[in-house]
């Protein structure tokens, strides 16, 4: 089953990577590649280096090596056949393929350069991990779990009358009853979130206000009504949190290092916006963050506790988070 899955991935994968493989088509078919040649397809060589790379990317277990090796080799042959046919039909010269090749080439080179920078960054020390744990009790030692009822409705349906109902309501059930009576569509559900999943300002409000409080989170065309059913302790020890904190601090260091390098390169570079308006600093920062995203994914609940909500503006009843 596993080997069949590997074979299926290999076949599907070659469809996606054939375009990028066409990068090699500028060369003559008989061009000597690095590594020991193991197969020749229409004069183009497949090397042991290529096969080993495919095996490495497939995470093959030792007991599956021989069978998987044969299947991956066949997938390389199939890919080369497709490349040859694509070149014969001059698909390697279409604007779309040439643009994709250029983008892939630039991305690989840029990532290799940034990888060289972040490879020199030391892992967070035990003291750094302990310090982060102590300074963020709401994420760990004092973490709370909130059992919530949520009601999602269209923002246009939040009328002045509904706002008054929400302000006066003692439970979400009263609000739902009013929505049913007035034939307003909604989607009701239960949710469990910890204080590490929510904006810290909202966490404070949920902990301080009574369970009768109903909050509204405005999300453009949709709005969410939230009420608290229960608040429970959900603390995490430093021993349990340490690996998560370490990954977060590593990601933070990666971002700082790559951002600093990009800023340095911008300072020493001559950048001219020829046929476009220069972007605002916020857009520049966004593009730099996208380029530097070659480190592991940031920790969801630490790096961005607010999730999809970027600004906390919390009030009882009518307003909410935007």
C-alpha positions in Angstrom: 0.0 0.0 0.0 2.8 2.4 0.9 4.8 1.7 -2.2 1.7 2.1 -4.3 1.1 5.4 -2.7 4.7 6.4 -3.4 4.2 5.4 -7.1 1.0 7.5 -7.3 2.8 10.5 -5.8 5.6 10.1 -8.2 3.3 10.0 -11.2 1.2 12.9 -10.1 4.3 14.9 -9.0 5.9 14.7 -12.4 2.9 16.5 -13.9 3.7 19.5 -11.7 7.4 19.5 -12.0 7.8 18.9 -15.7 7.4 22.6 -16.4 10.4 23.3 -14.1 12.4 20.4 -15.5 12.2 22.2 -18.8 14.8 24.6 -17.5 17.4 22.0 -18.5 16.2 22.0 -22.1 18.5 24.9 -23.1 21.2 22.3 -23.0 22.0 19.7 -25.6 20.5 16.3 -24.8 23.9 14.6 -24.5 25.2 17.2 -22.0 27.0 15.4 -19.2 25.3 15.7 -15.9 27.0 15.5 -12.5 26.8 12.1 -10.9 27.0 8.5 -12.2 24.7 7.9 -15.1 22.3 5.0 -14.7 19.8 5.4 -17.6 19.9 7.2 -20.9 16.5 8.4 -22.4 16.8 9.6 -26.0 20.4 10.7 -25.2 19.5 12.5 -21.9 21.1 11.0 -18.9 19.4 10.2 -15.5 22.0 10.0 -12.8 22.4 8.3 -9.4 22.4 11.8 -7.9 18.9 12.5 -9.3 17.6 9.2 -8.1 19.0 9.6 -4.6 17.4 13.1 -4.4 14.0 11.6 -5.3 14.5 8.9 -2.7 15.4 11.4 0.0 12.4 13.5 -0.8 10.1 10.5 -0.6 11.1 9.5 3.0 11.6 5.9 2.1 12.0 3.4 4.9 15.0 1.0 4.7 12.9 -2.1 4.2 11.2 -0.4 1.2 14.3 0.9 -0.5 14.8 -1.6 -3.3 11.2 -1.6 -4.5 10.8 2.2 -4.1 14.1 2.8 -5.9 12.8 0.9 -9.0 9.5 2.8 -9.0 11.1 6.2 -8.5 13.6 5.4 -11.3 10.6 4.6 -13.6 9.0 7.9 -12.6 12.2 9.8 -13.6 12.2 8.0 -17.0 8.5 8.9 -17.5 9.3 12.5 -16.6 12.1 12.7 -19.1 9.9 11.3 -21.8 7.4 14.0 -21.1 10.1 16.6 -21.2 11.4 15.4 -24.5 8.0 15.4 -26.0 7.3 18.9 -24.6 10.5 20.2 -26.1 9.7 18.5 -29.5 6.5 20.5 -29.5 8.4 23.7 -28.5 6.4 24.1 -25.2 9.6 25.0 -23.5 9.5 28.3 -25.5 6.0 29.4 -24.6 5.8 32.7 -22.5 4.1 30.9 -19.7 6.7 28.2 -19.3 9.6 30.6 -19.7 8.1 32.8 -17.0 7.6 29.9 -14.7 11.2 28.7 -15.3 12.5 32.2 -14.5 10.5 32.4 -11.3 11.5 29.0 -10.1 15.1 29.6 -10.8 15.1 33.0 -8.9 13.3 31.4 -6.0 15.7 28.5 -5.6 18.7 30.8 -5.8 17.2 33.3 -3.3 16.3 30.5 -0.9 19.8 29.0 -1.1 21.3 32.4 -0.2 18.9 32.9 2.8 19.5 29.4 3.9 23.2 30.1 4.2 22.4 33.0 6.5 20.0 31.3 8.8 22.2 28.2 9.0 24.6 30.2 11.2 21.9 31.2 13.7 22.3 29.4 17.1 19.4 27.6 18.7 17.6 29.4 21.6 19.3 28.9 24.9 17.5 27.3 27.9 17.5 30.8 29.5 15.8 32.3 26.5 13.1 29.6 26.6 12.5 30.0 30.3 12.3 33.8 29.9 9.7 33.5 27.3 7.7 31.1 29.4 7.8 33.4 32.4 6.8 36.5 30.4 3.8 34.9 28.7 1.8 33.2 31.5 -1.5 33.6 29.6 -0.1 31.3 26.9 1.2 28.6 29.3 1.1 28.6 33.1 -2.2 30.6 33.3 -3.8 29.3 30.0 -7.5 29.1 30.1 -10.0 27.1 28.0 -13.2 28.8 26.9 -16.2 26.8 25.9 -18.1 29.1 23.5 -21.4 29.3 21.6 -21.0 31.1 18.3 -23.7 32.4 16.0 -22.6 33.6 12.5 -24.9 36.0 10.6 -24.6 38.4 7.8 -23.4 41.8 9.0 -26.2 43.6 7.1 -28.7 41.8 9.4 -27.3 43.4 12.6 -30.0 46.1 12.9 -30.5 48.6 15.7 -33.3 46.4 17.1 -31.0 43.3 17.1 -28.3 45.3 19.0 -30.9 46.1 21.7 -31.8 42.5 21.9 -28.2 41.5 22.3 -27.5 44.1 25.0 -30.5 43.0 27.0 -30.1 39.3 26.5 -29.1 37.0 29.4 -28.2 34.1 27.1 -27.5 33.3 23.5 -30.7 31.3 23.5 -32.7 34.6 23.7 -30.9 36.0 20.7 -31.4 32.9 18.7 -35.1 32.9 19.6 -35.4 36.5 18.3 -33.5 35.5 15.1 -35.9 32.6 14.4 -38.9 34.8 15.1 -37.7 37.4 12.6 -36.6 34.8 10.0 -33.0 35.9 10.0 -30.6 33.2 8.7 -27.7 32.2 11.0 -25.4 29.3 11.7 -25.0 28.2 15.3 -22.1 26.1 16.7 -20.1 25.3 19.8 -16.4 26.0 19.9 -13.5 25.5 22.3 -10.6 27.9 22.3 -7.7 28.4 24.7 -6.3 31.8 25.7 -3.4 30.9 23.3 -5.9 30.9 20.3 -7.5 34.3 20.9 -6.4 38.0 20.9 -5.1 38.8 24.4 -7.5 41.7 24.8 -10.4 39.5 24.1 -9.1 36.9 26.5 -9.1 39.6 29.3 -12.7 40.6 28.4 -13.9 37.0 28.4 -12.3 36.4 31.8 -13.5 39.6 33.4 -17.1 39.8 32.1 -20.0 37.6 33.2 -21.2 34.7 31.2 -24.2 36.8 30.2 -22.1 39.1 28.0 -22.5 38.6 24.3 -19.7 39.9 22.1 -19.9 40.7 18.4 -16.9 40.2 16.1 -17.3 42.1 12.9 -15.7 40.4 9.9 -16.8 42.6 7.0 -19.7 40.8 5.3 -20.1 38.3 8.2 -20.4 38.8 11.9 -20.0 36.4 14.8 -21.9 36.5 18.1 -20.0 34.9 20.9 -21.1 33.9 24.4 -19.1 32.0 27.1 -20.5 28.8 28.4 -17.6 27.8 30.7 -14.0 28.8 31.6 -11.6 26.0 32.6 -8.0 25.9 33.6 -5.8 24.6 30.7 -2.3 25.3 32.0 0.8 24.0 30.3 4.1 23.2 32.1 7.4 24.6 31.0 8.6 21.1 30.2 5.7 20.6 27.8 5.9 24.1 26.3 9.7 24.1 25.9 9.8 22.5 22.4 7.0 24.8 21.1 8.8 27.9 22.5 12.1 26.8 21.0 10.5 26.4 17.5 8.9 29.8 17.9 12.1 31.5 19.0 14.0 29.9 16.1 11.5 31.2 13.6 11.7 34.6 15.2 15.4 34.6 14.9 15.2 33.5 11.2 12.8 36.3 10.4 14.9 38.9 12.1 18.0 37.7 10.3 16.4 37.6 6.9 14.6 40.9 7.4 17.9 42.5 8.4 19.7 41.1 5.4 17.0 42.2 2.9 17.0 45.7 4.5 20.8 45.8 4.1 20.6 44.8 0.5 17.9 47.4 -0.2 20.1 50.1 1.3 23.0 49.3 -0.9 21.0 48.6 -4.1 19.8 51.0 -6.7 16.0 50.4 -7.1 14.0 52.3 -9.7 10.3 52.0 -10.1 10.0 52.6 -13.9 6.4 52.0 -14.8 4.8 51.6 -11.4 4.3 53.7 -8.3 6.6 52.9 -5.4 4.7 50.8 -2.9 4.1 52.0 0.6 6.4 50.7 3.4 3.7 48.3 4.6 3.7 46.6 1.2 7.5 46.4 1.1 7.5 44.8 4.5 4.9 42.3 3.4 6.9 41.3 0.3 10.0 40.9 2.4 8.2 38.6 4.9 7.0 36.5 2.0 10.6 36.2 0.6 12.0 35.3 4.0 9.5 32.5 4.6 11.9 29.7 4.1 12.1 28.7 7.8 9.6 26.3 9.4 6.1 27.6 9.9 5.7 30.0 12.8 3.8 28.7 15.8 0.1 29.6 15.3 -0.8 30.4 18.9 2.4 32.3 19.9 3.5 34.1 16.8 0.0 35.4 16.0 -2.4 34.9 18.9 -5.1 36.9 17.1 -5.4 34.5 14.2 -7.3 36.1 11.4 -8.2 39.2 13.5 -5.5 41.9 13.3 -6.8 44.7 15.5 -8.5 44.4 18.9 -11.3 46.9 19.4 -13.6 45.2 21.9 -16.9 46.6 23.3 -19.8 44.9 24.9 -22.7 44.0 22.6 -22.6 46.2 19.5 -19.0 46.5 18.3 -16.3 43.9 18.4 -13.1 42.9 16.7 -12.0 44.1 13.3 
